Amino acid sequence: MRWSGQEIGQEPGEQQRSPALLGLSGLVRSVTTPDFQGVTFHEVTAKSALNRVPAASSMPFEWTVNPYRGCSHACVYCFARSSHRYLDLDAGAGFDQQVIVKVNTAEVLRAELAKRSWRWDLVALGTNTDPYQRAEGRYRLMPGIIDALADSGTPLSILTKGTLLRRDLPQLVTAAERVPVDLSMSIAVFDDALQKAVEPGTPTTAARLATVRAAADAGFRVTVFLMPIMPWLTDSDAQLDDALAQIAGAGAAHVIFGALHLRPGAKEWFLEWIQREHPELATGYRRFYGTASYAPAAYRKHLAQRLRPLLRRHGLDSREDEDQPEQRRYAADAARRIRTAPSALDLALQPALF
């Protein structure tokens, strides 16, 4: 990538600066590149890397690390959009185009993990914005984060749409010799045109399936998130059967599925997209989500009833959405597998047993 950086104190005119970010603690500079048209990366030095999960969230782990805020994947349904409002940025275009990069995450994390108070709890990555979004190719924050966690003896889990995960697979295999490592890939859409419309900044479905295969070949029992399943867009029996066939063919061991849910922030952005791109579905989506974040219970029940026999047919272990938010569901599954499963190295050495 060709990057040009401007110090925040430079003369106006060289770069459009966001007034909301001028007072952001630790802001170093804002960076643009022709490879990311319309996207600005705001590099900051963070005071902390570990984020404690509120007890009220009912998640089965207590800690996350998020090296980025905002995401150039620009998924119109992303549940994390509302988090950008804490920066006085909007949950729509601002989330896609104003990305915060915590450039010192690995160093701060290593210092926090070295404290005597650290209890080696599971740390989850990818529960908010994607740690392998495209900017990771330039900033390379994840290798330092992985090393810091493994060196300290801390289990880790990763959920991503990013094929940059493949770059770090050798490092993750080495990490798995010392700590449990859990990998999950999110693949929601198996129609190329729809995928580019609803997830315009993400790698292709084929590239993500190839990443699942690479991780499985490296010895990991990979989970695929078949979610969100979007009513009338990706939920027909033929679409679901085809998706599961491709997931199984890529070597995935587990599937987590769930219907689209739309929190405030994501809801407004998604419903605008539906009205613009699929006006014939706008009435149905307003009926489902106008006053709720979740699809109707009857729809979700029927979806699960249709999916279970398909999952059995394709030999995929499954867990379903029900009413849990995506990151809580992911956390529960990752924590369960990390507690009970052998390491990736064990799996690589003893393939006949699994």
URBELNOR-V946775 format. One record per pair of residues at least 24 apart in sequence whose ideal C-beta (glycine too) atoms are under 6 Angstrom apart, sorted by the first residue. I is the first residue (numbers start at 1). GAP is how many residues later the second one is. D is the distance in Angstrom with one decimal. If there is no record, write none. Layout:
I/GAP/D, I/GAP/D
//
This chain:
1/32/5.2, 1/34/4.9, 1/137/5.2, 2/31/6.0, 3/28/5.6, 3/30/4.7, 5/24/5.0, 5/26/4.7, 6/24/6.0, 20/68/3.9, 20/69/5.7, 38/59/5.3, 39/33/5.4, 39/58/5.0, 40/58/5.7, 41/58/5.2, 41/60/5.2, 42/58/5.2, 43/58/5.0, 43/60/5.0, 44/56/5.9, 44/58/5.8, 45/59/5.0, 46/56/4.1, 46/62/5.6, 49/56/5.0, 49/59/4.4, 49/60/3.8, 49/63/6.0, 50/62/5.1, 59/269/5.1, 59/272/4.7, 60/271/5.4, 60/272/4.9, 60/275/4.2, 61/61/4.4, 61/63/5.8, 61/270/5.4, 61/274/5.5, 62/59/5.3, 63/58/5.5, 63/60/4.7, 64/60/4.9, 64/63/5.1, 65/58/5.8, 65/60/5.5, 66/62/4.8, 67/35/5.2, 67/38/4.4, 67/64/5.7, 67/74/4.3, 68/31/6.0, 68/33/6.0, 68/61/5.1, 69/31/3.9, 70/25/5.2, 70/28/5.6, 70/29/4.0, 70/30/5.9, 71/58/4.3, 71/59/5.4, 71/62/5.2, 72/61/5.4, 72/62/5.6, 72/129/4.7, 73/57/5.8, 73/60/5.5, 73/88/6.0, 73/128/4.3, 73/129/4.8, 74/126/5.1, 74/127/4.3, 75/124/4.7, 76/122/5.4, 76/193/5.9, 76/194/5.1, 76/197/4.5, 77/151/5.6, 77/189/5.9, 77/193/5.1, 78/188/5.9, 79/184/5.5, 79/187/5.6, 79/247/5.7, 80/48/4.9, 80/49/5.4, 81/184/4.2, 81/185/4.6, 82/181/6.0, 82/182/5.9, 82/183/3.1, 91/174/3.6, 92/177/4.7, 101/38/5.8, 105/36/5.4, 106/38/2.7, 106/39/5.2, 106/42/5.5, 109/39/4.7, 110/38/4.2, 113/35/6.0, 113/39/3.9, 120/33/5.3, 120/34/5.2, 122/33/4.6, 122/213/5.7, 122/216/5.9, 123/26/5.9, 123/31/5.6, 123/33/5.2, 124/33/4.9, 124/207/5.8, 125/33/4.9, 126/32/5.4, 126/33/3.5, 126/34/5.1, 127/200/3.9, 130/30/5.5, 130/31/5.7, 130/32/5.7, 132/28/4.3, 132/30/2.7, 132/32/4.3, 132/33/5.3, 133/29/5.9, 136/28/5.2, 137/27/5.8, 142/26/5.8, 146/25/5.6, 146/29/5.5, 150/25/3.7, 150/28/5.1, 150/29/5.3, 153/26/6.0, 155/24/5.1, 155/25/4.3, 155/183/5.1, 156/25/5.8, 157/25/3.9, 157/177/3.8, 158/25/5.5, 159/25/4.4, 159/171/5.3, 161/25/4.8, 161/41/5.0, 163/40/4.4, 163/44/4.8, 163/48/4.7, 165/46/5.7, 166/45/5.3, 166/48/5.2, 169/49/5.0, 173/45/5.4, 173/171/5.9, 176/167/4.7, 176/168/3.7, 176/169/5.3, 177/168/4.8, 180/158/4.2, 181/163/5.7, 182/152/4.5, 182/155/5.6, 182/156/5.4, 183/32/5.3, 183/37/4.9, 183/39/5.3, 184/39/4.2, 185/27/5.1, 185/39/5.4, 186/39/4.2, 187/37/5.6, 188/39/5.9, 188/40/5.8, 189/45/5.9, 190/53/4.7, 209/37/5.9, 209/41/4.3, 212/38/4.1, 212/40/5.4, 213/37/4.7, 213/38/5.1, 216/35/3.3, 219/125/4.4, 219/128/4.4, 219/129/3.0, 220/124/4.7, 221/32/3.9, 222/30/5.1, 223/31/4.1, 224/28/4.5, 224/31/5.4, 225/31/5.1, 226/29/5.4, 226/31/4.5, 227/30/5.7, 227/31/4.3, 228/32/3.7, 229/30/5.2, 230/30/4.9, 232/49/5.4, 240/70/5.8, 241/69/5.4, 244/66/5.3, 244/70/4.6, 248/66/4.2, 248/68/5.7, 254/63/4.8, 255/61/4.7, 255/63/4.8, 256/63/5.0, 256/77/6.0, 257/50/5.8, 257/63/5.7, 258/63/2.4, 259/36/4.3, 259/41/5.1, 259/44/5.7, 261/32/5.2, 261/33/4.8, 262/27/5.0, 262/31/5.7, 263/30/5.3
//
